[in-house]
């Protein structure tokens, strides 16, 4: 499908259930969320987006949050997804929040999983430096093995080590650079206050991207939101606490689509 001049790729799991559009994080092509989507096919129709500059989608000159929102709307419109729930992790959660705050895509709800909240105007730098992302991309371009990925991320499922080793090099350096800058320049809380219900904010208990202060401020800014803390998880919630993360996600989505 296309968003203007860009070709976008998605993983569409099909079926007649309510669509769940899934938006990955800064260095995660769509395939990295397959293990999550497969746990939801009895409940929803998962559609995972290869966000511009990742996976099999085209690269671009601009990678602003508004650009990503435009791509999300193109996916919803092209696939004629009716009243989708939109779930995003990390960068994807910021995209979903901005789209919901603008009322685009006729969404029926959002699930924001560990959006970067500790960084931004008046808060602080993003906890992971850009150099870490770029060095990982450089290593992937030269060839990296699943075992080498496992050394960096020992708590992840083994199958995800292989997928990251295979697909990380598909990420565009400029996409990561601009997105990383946005984590510090864009005001998540200004957007969050305008995200309509139903919305769920999930976060890991050990995530550096979502601190106790962030949650206090988020509750005050959007009192209609539901908050779910996933125990023993950091920022990569499903990768680090799979069972608890999937259970929380299924419960949140089931409530939104009325399937309980």
C-alpha positions in Angstrom: 0.0 0.0 0.0 1.1 3.6 -0.3 1.2 6.7 1.9 1.8 9.5 -0.6 5.0 8.5 -2.4 6.0 5.9 0.1 5.3 2.1 -0.1 4.3 0.7 3.2 4.3 -2.9 4.3 2.1 -4.6 6.9 1.6 -8.0 8.3 -2.2 -8.6 8.2 -3.4 -11.7 10.0 -6.8 -11.6 8.4 -10.2 -12.7 9.8 -13.4 -10.9 10.5 -12.7 -9.8 14.1 -12.2 -6.2 15.2 -8.8 -4.9 13.8 -5.9 -4.3 16.1 -3.3 -2.1 14.4 0.1 -2.7 16.1 2.9 -0.1 15.9 6.4 -1.2 16.9 9.2 0.7 18.5 12.1 2.7 17.2 14.3 -0.1 15.9 11.7 -2.8 15.5 10.3 -3.9 12.2 6.9 -5.4 12.1 8.1 -9.0 12.2 9.5 -8.5 15.7 5.9 -8.2 17.0 4.7 -11.4 15.3 5.1 -13.4 18.6 2.7 -11.0 20.2 0.1 -10.9 17.4 -0.1 -14.7 17.3 -1.4 -14.7 20.9 -4.3 -12.4 19.8 -5.7 -13.9 16.6 -8.6 -15.6 18.5 -9.6 -12.1 19.8 -8.8 -9.6 17.0 -7.4 -9.2 13.5 -3.9 -8.1 14.1 -2.3 -5.8 11.5 1.4 -4.9 12.3 2.8 -1.9 10.5 6.4 -1.8 9.1 6.8 1.9 10.1 8.5 4.0 7.4 12.3 3.4 7.4 11.9 -0.1 8.9 11.4 -3.6 7.6 10.0 -3.7 4.1 8.6 -0.2 4.1 10.3 2.6 2.2 12.7 5.0 3.7 11.8 8.7 3.6 13.3 12.2 4.1 11.2 13.0 7.2 10.4 11.0 10.3 8.3 13.2 12.4 5.5 11.9 14.7 3.1 13.6 12.3 4.6 11.7 9.4 4.1 8.4 11.2 0.5 9.4 12.0 -0.1 10.0 8.3 1.2 6.5 7.6 -1.1 5.0 10.2 -4.1 6.7 8.7 -3.1 5.5 5.2 -3.0 1.9 6.5 -6.4 2.2 8.2 -8.0 3.8 5.1 -6.4 1.5 2.5 -7.3 -1.7 4.4 -10.7 -0.2 5.2 -10.3 -1.1 8.9 -13.5 -0.3 10.8 -13.2 1.1 14.3 -9.7 -0.3 15.0 -8.0 -0.5 18.3 -4.5 0.9 18.0 -1.7 -0.5 20.1 1.8 0.9 20.1 5.0 0.0 21.9 7.5 2.8 22.7 7.7 4.9 19.6 4.6 3.2 18.4 2.8 4.3 21.6 3.7 7.9 20.9 2.4 7.6 17.4 -0.9 6.1 18.6 -1.3 8.8 21.2 -0.9 11.6 18.8 -3.3 10.0 16.3 -5.9 9.5 19.0 -5.5 13.1 20.3 -6.2 14.3 16.7 -9.3 12.1 16.3 -8.0 10.5 13.1 -8.5 7.0 11.9 -11.9 6.5 13.6 -10.2 4.5 16.3 -12.2 2.8 19.0 -9.5 2.8 21.6 -5.7 2.8 22.2 -3.3 0.7 24.2 0.0 2.6 24.8 2.8 0.3 26.0 5.7 2.0 27.7 5.8 5.2 25.7 8.9 7.3 26.3 7.7 9.6 29.1 10.8 10.4 31.1 12.2 12.3 28.2 10.9 15.5 26.5 10.6 19.2 27.3 11.0 19.9 31.0 11.9 16.3 31.7 15.2 14.9 30.6 17.2 13.1 27.9 16.1 9.8 26.4 17.6 7.1 28.6 19.3 5.3 25.7 21.8 7.4 23.8 21.6 7.5 20.0 25.1 6.1 19.7 23.9 2.8 21.1 21.3 2.5 18.4 23.7 3.5 15.6 26.4 1.1 16.8 23.8 -1.8 16.9 22.8 -0.9 13.3 26.4 -0.9 12.2 27.0 -4.2 13.8 23.9 -5.6 12.1 24.9 -4.4 8.7 28.2 -6.3 9.1 26.4 -9.4 10.2 25.4 -10.3 13.7 24.4 -13.8 15.1 21.5 -14.7 17.4 24.0 -15.6 20.1 25.5 -12.1 19.9 22.1 -10.6 20.2 21.5 -12.8 23.2 24.5 -11.4 24.9 22.9 -7.9 24.7 19.4 -9.1 25.6 19.7 -12.3 27.6 16.1 -12.2 29.0 14.5 -12.2 25.6 12.9 -15.3 24.0 15.4 -17.2 21.9 13.3 -16.8 18.7 13.5 -13.0 19.1 17.3 -13.1 19.1 17.2 -14.6 15.7 14.6 -12.2 14.3 16.5 -9.2 15.6 19.7 -10.6 14.1 18.0 -11.0 10.7 16.0 -7.8 10.6 17.7 -5.0 12.5 19.8 -4.0 9.5 16.5 -3.1 7.7 16.2 0.0 9.9 17.3 3.3 8.4 19.9 5.3 10.3 18.2 8.6 9.6 14.9 7.2 10.8 16.4 6.3 14.1 18.3 9.6 14.4 15.2 11.8 13.8 12.9 9.6 16.0 15.5 9.7 18.8 15.6 13.5 18.6 11.8 13.5 18.7 11.8 11.6 22.0 13.5 14.6 23.5 11.8 17.4 21.5 8.2 16.3 21.4 6.0 16.9 24.5 4.3 13.6 25.2 2.3 15.0 28.1 0.7 17.7 25.9 -0.6 15.0 23.6 -1.5 12.5 26.4 -3.9 15.0 28.0 -6.0 14.9 24.8 -6.0 11.2 24.3 -9.7 10.1 24.6 -11.0 7.2 26.5 -10.9 4.3 26.2 -7.2 4.3 26.5 -4.8 2.1 28.5 -1.3 2.9 29.4 0.8 -0.2 30.2 4.3 0.0 31.6 7.0 -2.1 33.0 7.9 -1.8 36.7 11.6 -1.4 35.9 11.3 0.8 32.8 13.6 3.8 32.7 11.2 5.4 30.1 8.3 5.5 32.5 9.2 6.6 36.1 7.0 6.9 39.1 6.9 10.7 38.6 5.7 10.1 35.0 2.9 7.9 36.1 1.7 10.5 38.8 1.8 13.2 36.1 0.0 11.0 33.6 -2.8 10.1 36.0 -3.4 13.8 36.7 -3.3 14.8 33.1 -5.7 12.1 31.9 -7.8 10.8 34.7 -10.1 8.8 32.4 -7.2 6.5 31.3 -6.6 3.1 32.7 -3.1 2.2 33.9 -1.6 -1.3 34.0 1.7 -2.0 35.6 3.5 -5.2 34.3 5.7 -6.7 37.1 9.3 -7.7 36.4 9.4 -5.9 33.1 11.5 -3.1 31.8 10.9 -1.1 28.7 10.6 -4.2 26.4 7.6 -5.4 28.2 6.5 -8.4 26.1 10.1 -9.5 25.5 10.9 -9.4 29.2 7.7 -10.5 30.9 5.8 -12.3 28.1 3.0 -14.1 30.0 2.1 -11.1 32.2 2.4 -8.7 29.3 0.1 -10.8 27.0 -2.4 -11.3 29.8 -2.6 -7.6 30.4 -2.8 -6.8 26.7 -5.6 -9.3 26.1 -7.6 -8.0 29.0 -7.2 -4.4 27.8 -8.2 -5.1 24.3 -11.1 -7.4 25.3 -12.5 -4.6 27.4 -12.3 -2.2 24.5 -14.1 -4.5 22.0 -16.6 -5.8 24.5 -15.6 -9.5 24.2 -15.5 -10.3 27.8 
